[in-house]
Every structure is written in C-alpha cells, then in structure tokens.
C-alpha cells in the first residue's frame, strides 16, 4: 500500500453544472475511493441539489490543478500530481469546462445544501479505478446549484 490521500476544493465559486473534483489514476497505481464529502457555506436557504459520482473518458474537464495531500506523514508522496487537463496521473478541482467525454454514473443522489453530503461506501460499494484505465473519477453536480459560492469538496482515496 502506498498511502491514503485527499484532493480538496475549499470555498470555491462554481458556475453551472460542474465537476467539483476529478482524479485520473496513472499507469503506476490503482486508486480506491474511500470517502466523498461535499458542502457549501454561503447560503442559509434550504435547497435540494443533485450529485453524481462518475467516470469520464476523454475529453476530460478543464480543472484547477490540485495535488493530493497525504493523510499520514509516514506515507510516501502520491503517484498522482496536480493537473489542469484531467490527464492520466493527475487530479484537479472546480472545473471551468466539462469536456466532451462521456460520463458514466456510478452513484447518484440528492442532498440539502444546508446539511451537505457525505458518502462513505461499504466495502462492496468501494469504487476502484485501475492503473492505466482510460477514464477518471469525478464528483459532478449535474444541475447548477441555487447558491454558487462557498463550495467545498473532499475526495479521500487509497493508492494500491
């Protein structure tokens, strides 16, 4: 095991339907998605929001480069680096463009923006993205939220 890492978007303003976080494993290691947390801090008005955990093939979203952070100082640095194009071996947040690649929905849900959304899979539900796969993993809001500022997203994953 290489380690456990997080890709975090904090207090971001999003526009329209948007990928909040995207991780594309490289050729050297697979990843297991352990937890996804989405919340916002700018609105006090109750509203429902759709959310999807997806895979996406090329063309990938255009992202803000976000390097994974170790959850333990004993772990080695992630094999994934920050990147803006969703390419293999990179991660990013807060997409400014979605790319034309097809999205496959792995899990869909709805949450109230005042309480946020936490997905912690049971062992049978853990999403595994294989090394060298042609697709990446994304956290996607398929509809524009009623409040576009103050969004946070954390994806915790394990490299193997």
TORFIGU-68221 format. One record per residue (C-alpha): residue number from 1; x, y, z negated; residue in one letter. Coordinates in steps of 0.5 Angstrom, whole numbers, plus 500, padded with zeros to 3 digits. Each point is the difference from the previous one (the first is absolute). Layout:
<atoms>
<atom><num>NUM</num><xx>X</xx><yy>Y</yy><zz>Z</zz><residuo>A</residuo></atom>
...
</atoms>
This chain:
<atoms>
<atom><num>1</num><xx>500</xx><yy>500</yy><zz>500</zz><residuo>X</residuo></atom>
<atom><num>2</num><xx>503</xx><yy>507</yy><zz>502</zz><residuo>X</residuo></atom>
<atom><num>3</num><xx>495</xx><yy>504</yy><zz>495</zz><residuo>X</residuo></atom>
<atom><num>4</num><xx>494</xx><yy>504</yy><zz>500</zz><residuo>X</residuo></atom>
<atom><num>5</num><xx>499</xx><yy>507</yy><zz>503</zz><residuo>X</residuo></atom>
<atom><num>6</num><xx>495</xx><yy>505</yy><zz>500</zz><residuo>X</residuo></atom>
<atom><num>7</num><xx>498</xx><yy>505</yy><zz>506</zz><residuo>X</residuo></atom>
<atom><num>8</num><xx>497</xx><yy>506</yy><zz>497</zz><residuo>X</residuo></atom>
<atom><num>9</num><xx>496</xx><yy>506</yy><zz>503</zz><residuo>X</residuo></atom>
<atom><num>10</num><xx>499</xx><yy>506</yy><zz>495</zz><residuo>X</residuo></atom>
<atom><num>11</num><xx>495</xx><yy>506</yy><zz>500</zz><residuo>X</residuo></atom>
<atom><num>12</num><xx>499</xx><yy>500</yy><zz>508</zz><residuo>X</residuo></atom>
<atom><num>13</num><xx>495</xx><yy>503</yy><zz>504</zz><residuo>X</residuo></atom>
<atom><num>14</num><xx>497</xx><yy>495</yy><zz>505</zz><residuo>X</residuo></atom>
<atom><num>15</num><xx>497</xx><yy>502</yy><zz>507</zz><residuo>X</residuo></atom>
<atom><num>16</num><xx>494</xx><yy>496</yy><zz>502</zz><residuo>X</residuo></atom>
<atom><num>17</num><xx>500</xx><yy>492</yy><zz>501</zz><residuo>X</residuo></atom>
<atom><num>18</num><xx>507</xx><yy>499</yy><zz>497</zz><residuo>X</residuo></atom>
<atom><num>19</num><xx>506</xx><yy>495</yy><zz>498</zz><residuo>X</residuo></atom>
<atom><num>20</num><xx>502</xx><yy>501</yy><zz>493</zz><residuo>X</residuo></atom>
<atom><num>21</num><xx>506</xx><yy>495</yy><zz>500</zz><residuo>X</residuo></atom>
<atom><num>22</num><xx>503</xx><yy>496</yy><zz>505</zz><residuo>X</residuo></atom>
<atom><num>23</num><xx>505</xx><yy>494</yy><zz>499</zz><residuo>X</residuo></atom>
<atom><num>24</num><xx>503</xx><yy>496</yy><zz>506</zz><residuo>X</residuo></atom>
<atom><num>25</num><xx>505</xx><yy>495</yy><zz>498</zz><residuo>X</residuo></atom>
<atom><num>26</num><xx>506</xx><yy>499</yy><zz>504</zz><residuo>X</residuo></atom>
<atom><num>27</num><xx>504</xx><yy>494</yy><zz>502</zz><residuo>X</residuo></atom>
<atom><num>28</num><xx>503</xx><yy>498</yy><zz>494</zz><residuo>X</residuo></atom>
<atom><num>29</num><xx>495</xx><yy>499</yy><zz>495</zz><residuo>X</residuo></atom>
<atom><num>30</num><xx>492</xx><yy>499</yy><zz>499</zz><residuo>X</residuo></atom>
<atom><num>31</num><xx>496</xx><yy>504</yy><zz>495</zz><residuo>X</residuo></atom>
<atom><num>32</num><xx>494</xx><yy>498</yy><zz>495</zz><residuo>X</residuo></atom>
<atom><num>33</num><xx>495</xx><yy>506</yy><zz>499</zz><residuo>X</residuo></atom>
<atom><num>34</num><xx>499</xx><yy>500</yy><zz>492</zz><residuo>X</residuo></atom>
<atom><num>35</num><xx>496</xx><yy>506</yy><zz>499</zz><residuo>X</residuo></atom>
<atom><num>36</num><xx>497</xx><yy>506</yy><zz>503</zz><residuo>X</residuo></atom>
<atom><num>37</num><xx>498</xx><yy>506</yy><zz>496</zz><residuo>X</residuo></atom>
<atom><num>38</num><xx>496</xx><yy>506</yy><zz>504</zz><residuo>X</residuo></atom>
<atom><num>39</num><xx>497</xx><yy>506</yy><zz>496</zz><residuo>X</residuo></atom>
<atom><num>40</num><xx>499</xx><yy>508</yy><zz>501</zz><residuo>X</residuo></atom>
<atom><num>41</num><xx>501</xx><yy>505</yy><zz>495</zz><residuo>X</residuo></atom>
<atom><num>42</num><xx>497</xx><yy>506</yy><zz>504</zz><residuo>X</residuo></atom>
<atom><num>43</num><xx>492</xx><yy>499</yy><zz>500</zz><residuo>X</residuo></atom>
<atom><num>44</num><xx>495</xx><yy>500</yy><zz>494</zz><residuo>X</residuo></atom>
<atom><num>45</num><xx>495</xx><yy>498</yy><zz>504</zz><residuo>X</residuo></atom>
<atom><num>46</num><xx>497</xx><yy>493</yy><zz>501</zz><residuo>X</residuo></atom>
<atom><num>47</num><xx>501</xx><yy>497</yy><zz>507</zz><residuo>X</residuo></atom>
<atom><num>48</num><xx>501</xx><yy>493</yy><zz>503</zz><residuo>X</residuo></atom>
<atom><num>49</num><xx>506</xx><yy>498</yy><zz>504</zz><residuo>X</residuo></atom>
<atom><num>50</num><xx>501</xx><yy>494</yy><zz>505</zz><residuo>X</residuo></atom>
<atom><num>51</num><xx>507</xx><yy>497</yy><zz>499</zz><residuo>X</residuo></atom>
<atom><num>52</num><xx>503</xx><yy>494</yy><zz>504</zz><residuo>X</residuo></atom>
<atom><num>53</num><xx>507</xx><yy>496</yy><zz>500</zz><residuo>X</residuo></atom>
<atom><num>54</num><xx>502</xx><yy>499</yy><zz>507</zz><residuo>X</residuo></atom>
<atom><num>55</num><xx>505</xx><yy>497</yy><zz>504</zz><residuo>X</residuo></atom>
<atom><num>56</num><xx>502</xx><yy>504</yy><zz>506</zz><residuo>X</residuo></atom>
<atom><num>57</num><xx>504</xx><yy>499</yy><zz>506</zz><residuo>X</residuo></atom>
<atom><num>58</num><xx>504</xx><yy>505</yy><zz>505</zz><residuo>X</residuo></atom>
<atom><num>59</num><xx>499</xx><yy>505</yy><zz>501</zz><residuo>X</residuo></atom>
<atom><num>60</num><xx>501</xx><yy>502</yy><zz>492</zz><residuo>X</residuo></atom>
<atom><num>61</num><xx>497</xx><yy>506</yy><zz>496</zz><residuo>X</residuo></atom>
<atom><num>62</num><xx>505</xx><yy>506</yy><zz>500</zz><residuo>X</residuo></atom>
<atom><num>63</num><xx>502</xx><yy>501</yy><zz>493</zz><residuo>X</residuo></atom>
<atom><num>64</num><xx>503</xx><yy>504</yy><zz>494</zz><residuo>X</residuo></atom>
<atom><num>65</num><xx>507</xx><yy>496</yy><zz>499</zz><residuo>X</residuo></atom>
<atom><num>66</num><xx>499</xx><yy>497</yy><zz>493</zz><residuo>X</residuo></atom>
<atom><num>67</num><xx>506</xx><yy>495</yy><zz>498</zz><residuo>X</residuo></atom>
<atom><num>68</num><xx>497</xx><yy>494</yy><zz>495</zz><residuo>X</residuo></atom>
<atom><num>69</num><xx>503</xx><yy>501</yy><zz>493</zz><residuo>X</residuo></atom>
<atom><num>70</num><xx>502</xx><yy>494</yy><zz>495</zz><residuo>X</residuo></atom>
<atom><num>71</num><xx>496</xx><yy>499</yy><zz>494</zz><residuo>X</residuo></atom>
<atom><num>72</num><xx>506</xx><yy>497</yy><zz>497</zz><residuo>X</residuo></atom>
<atom><num>73</num><xx>507</xx><yy>503</yy><zz>500</zz><residuo>X</residuo></atom>
<atom><num>74</num><xx>502</xx><yy>492</yy><zz>500</zz><residuo>X</residuo></atom>
<atom><num>75</num><xx>497</xx><yy>499</yy><zz>507</zz><residuo>X</residuo></atom>
<atom><num>76</num><xx>504</xx><yy>502</yy><zz>506</zz><residuo>X</residuo></atom>
<atom><num>77</num><xx>498</xx><yy>505</yy><zz>505</zz><residuo>X</residuo></atom>
<atom><num>78</num><xx>494</xx><yy>499</yy><zz>504</zz><residuo>X</residuo></atom>
<atom><num>79</num><xx>502</xx><yy>497</yy><zz>507</zz><residuo>X</residuo></atom>
<atom><num>80</num><xx>494</xx><yy>505</yy><zz>502</zz><residuo>X</residuo></atom>
<atom><num>81</num><xx>502</xx><yy>507</yy><zz>502</zz><residuo>X</residuo></atom>
<atom><num>82</num><xx>496</xx><yy>506</yy><zz>501</zz><residuo>X</residuo></atom>
<atom><num>83</num><xx>498</xx><yy>502</yy><zz>507</zz><residuo>X</residuo></atom>
<atom><num>84</num><xx>495</xx><yy>504</yy><zz>504</zz><residuo>X</residuo></atom>
<atom><num>85</num><xx>498</xx><yy>495</yy><zz>505</zz><residuo>X</residuo></atom>
<atom><num>86</num><xx>498</xx><yy>494</yy><zz>497</zz><residuo>X</residuo></atom>
<atom><num>87</num><xx>505</xx><yy>496</yy><zz>503</zz><residuo>X</residuo></atom>
<atom><num>88</num><xx>503</xx><yy>493</yy><zz>497</zz><residuo>X</residuo></atom>
<atom><num>89</num><xx>503</xx><yy>501</yy><zz>494</zz><residuo>X</residuo></atom>
<atom><num>90</num><xx>497</xx><yy>507</yy><zz>498</zz><residuo>X</residuo></atom>
<atom><num>91</num><xx>495</xx><yy>503</yy><zz>495</zz><residuo>X</residuo></atom>
<atom><num>92</num><xx>496</xx><yy>506</yy><zz>500</zz><residuo>X</residuo></atom>
<atom><num>93</num><xx>494</xx><yy>504</yy><zz>498</zz><residuo>X</residuo></atom>
<atom><num>94</num><xx>495</xx><yy>505</yy><zz>502</zz><residuo>X</residuo></atom>
<atom><num>95</num><xx>499</xx><yy>499</yy><zz>507</zz><residuo>X</residuo></atom>
<atom><num>96</num><xx>499</xx><yy>506</yy><zz>504</zz><residuo>X</residuo></atom>
<atom><num>97</num><xx>498</xx><yy>496</yy><zz>506</zz><residuo>X</residuo></atom>
<atom><num>98</num><xx>498</xx><yy>493</yy><zz>500</zz><residuo>X</residuo></atom>
<atom><num>99</num><xx>503</xx><yy>497</yy><zz>506</zz><residuo>X</residuo></atom>
<atom><num>100</num><xx>496</xx><yy>496</yy><zz>506</zz><residuo>X</residuo></atom>
<atom><num>101</num><xx>502</xx><yy>493</yy><zz>497</zz><residuo>X</residuo></atom>
<atom><num>102</num><xx>494</xx><yy>495</yy><zz>498</zz><residuo>X</residuo></atom>
<atom><num>103</num><xx>498</xx><yy>500</yy><zz>492</zz><residuo>X</residuo></atom>
<atom><num>104</num><xx>498</xx><yy>493</yy><zz>497</zz><residuo>X</residuo></atom>
<atom><num>105</num><xx>496</xx><yy>501</yy><zz>494</zz><residuo>X</residuo></atom>
<atom><num>106</num><xx>503</xx><yy>495</yy><zz>494</zz><residuo>X</residuo></atom>
<atom><num>107</num><xx>495</xx><yy>503</yy><zz>495</zz><residuo>X</residuo></atom>
<atom><num>108</num><xx>495</xx><yy>506</yy><zz>500</zz><residuo>X</residuo></atom>
<atom><num>109</num><xx>497</xx><yy>503</yy><zz>494</zz><residuo>X</residuo></atom>
<atom><num>110</num><xx>497</xx><yy>507</yy><zz>498</zz><residuo>X</residuo></atom>
<atom><num>111</num><xx>501</xx><yy>504</yy><zz>493</zz><residuo>X</residuo></atom>
<atom><num>112</num><xx>498</xx><yy>506</yy><zz>497</zz><residuo>X</residuo></atom>
<atom><num>113</num><xx>506</xx><yy>505</yy><zz>501</zz><residuo>X</residuo></atom>
<atom><num>114</num><xx>499</xx><yy>502</yy><zz>492</zz><residuo>X</residuo></atom>
<atom><num>115</num><xx>502</xx><yy>494</yy><zz>498</zz><residuo>X</residuo></atom>
<atom><num>116</num><xx>505</xx><yy>498</yy><zz>505</zz><residuo>X</residuo></atom>
<atom><num>117</num><xx>501</xx><yy>493</yy><zz>503</zz><residuo>X</residuo></atom>
<atom><num>118</num><xx>505</xx><yy>494</yy><zz>497</zz><residuo>X</residuo></atom>
<atom><num>119</num><xx>501</xx><yy>494</yy><zz>504</zz><residuo>X</residuo></atom>
<atom><num>120</num><xx>504</xx><yy>494</yy><zz>496</zz><residuo>X</residuo></atom>
<atom><num>121</num><xx>499</xx><yy>494</yy><zz>504</zz><residuo>X</residuo></atom>
<atom><num>122</num><xx>499</xx><yy>493</yy><zz>497</zz><residuo>X</residuo></atom>
<atom><num>123</num><xx>506</xx><yy>495</yy><zz>502</zz><residuo>X</residuo></atom>
<atom><num>124</num><xx>495</xx><yy>497</yy><zz>506</zz><residuo>X</residuo></atom>
<atom><num>125</num><xx>499</xx><yy>508</yy><zz>502</zz><residuo>X</residuo></atom>
<atom><num>126</num><xx>507</xx><yy>502</yy><zz>501</zz><residuo>X</residuo></atom>
<atom><num>127</num><xx>502</xx><yy>503</yy><zz>507</zz><residuo>X</residuo></atom>
<atom><num>128</num><xx>506</xx><yy>497</yy><zz>502</zz><residuo>X</residuo></atom>
<atom><num>129</num><xx>504</xx><yy>504</yy><zz>506</zz><residuo>X</residuo></atom>
<atom><num>130</num><xx>505</xx><yy>495</yy><zz>503</zz><residuo>X</residuo></atom>
<atom><num>131</num><xx>507</xx><yy>503</yy><zz>502</zz><residuo>X</residuo></atom>
<atom><num>132</num><xx>500</xx><yy>501</yy><zz>508</zz><residuo>X</residuo></atom>
<atom><num>133</num><xx>493</xx><yy>501</yy><zz>500</zz><residuo>X</residuo></atom>
<atom><num>134</num><xx>497</xx><yy>504</yy><zz>506</zz><residuo>X</residuo></atom>
<atom><num>135</num><xx>496</xx><yy>504</yy><zz>495</zz><residuo>X</residuo></atom>
<atom><num>136</num><xx>500</xx><yy>504</yy><zz>494</zz><residuo>X</residuo></atom>
<atom><num>137</num><xx>496</xx><yy>501</yy><zz>494</zz><residuo>X</residuo></atom>
<atom><num>138</num><xx>495</xx><yy>506</yy><zz>499</zz><residuo>X</residuo></atom>
<atom><num>139</num><xx>496</xx><yy>504</yy><zz>495</zz><residuo>X</residuo></atom>
<atom><num>140</num><xx>495</xx><yy>503</yy><zz>504</zz><residuo>X</residuo></atom>
<atom><num>141</num><xx>494</xx><yy>505</yy><zz>499</zz><residuo>X</residuo></atom>
<atom><num>142</num><xx>495</xx><yy>498</yy><zz>506</zz><residuo>X</residuo></atom>
<atom><num>143</num><xx>496</xx><yy>507</yy><zz>499</zz><residuo>X</residuo></atom>
<atom><num>144</num><xx>502</xx><yy>507</yy><zz>498</zz><residuo>X</residuo></atom>
<atom><num>145</num><xx>499</xx><yy>501</yy><zz>492</zz><residuo>X</residuo></atom>
<atom><num>146</num><xx>496</xx><yy>505</yy><zz>498</zz><residuo>X</residuo></atom>
<atom><num>147</num><xx>506</xx><yy>503</yy><zz>496</zz><residuo>X</residuo></atom>
<atom><num>148</num><xx>506</xx><yy>500</yy><zz>504</zz><residuo>X</residuo></atom>
<atom><num>149</num><xx>505</xx><yy>503</yy><zz>495</zz><residuo>X</residuo></atom>
<atom><num>150</num><xx>504</xx><yy>496</yy><zz>494</zz><residuo>X</residuo></atom>
<atom><num>151</num><xx>500</xx><yy>493</yy><zz>502</zz><residuo>X</residuo></atom>
<atom><num>152</num><xx>505</xx><yy>495</yy><zz>497</zz><residuo>X</residuo></atom>
<atom><num>153</num><xx>501</xx><yy>493</yy><zz>502</zz><residuo>X</residuo></atom>
<atom><num>154</num><xx>505</xx><yy>495</yy><zz>498</zz><residuo>X</residuo></atom>
<atom><num>155</num><xx>501</xx><yy>493</yy><zz>503</zz><residuo>X</residuo></atom>
<atom><num>156</num><xx>504</xx><yy>495</yy><zz>496</zz><residuo>X</residuo></atom>
<atom><num>157</num><xx>504</xx><yy>495</yy><zz>504</zz><residuo>X</residuo></atom>
<atom><num>158</num><xx>505</xx><yy>494</yy><zz>499</zz><residuo>X</residuo></atom>
<atom><num>159</num><xx>505</xx><yy>498</yy><zz>505</zz><residuo>X</residuo></atom>
<atom><num>160</num><xx>502</xx><yy>493</yy><zz>501</zz><residuo>X</residuo></atom>
</atoms>
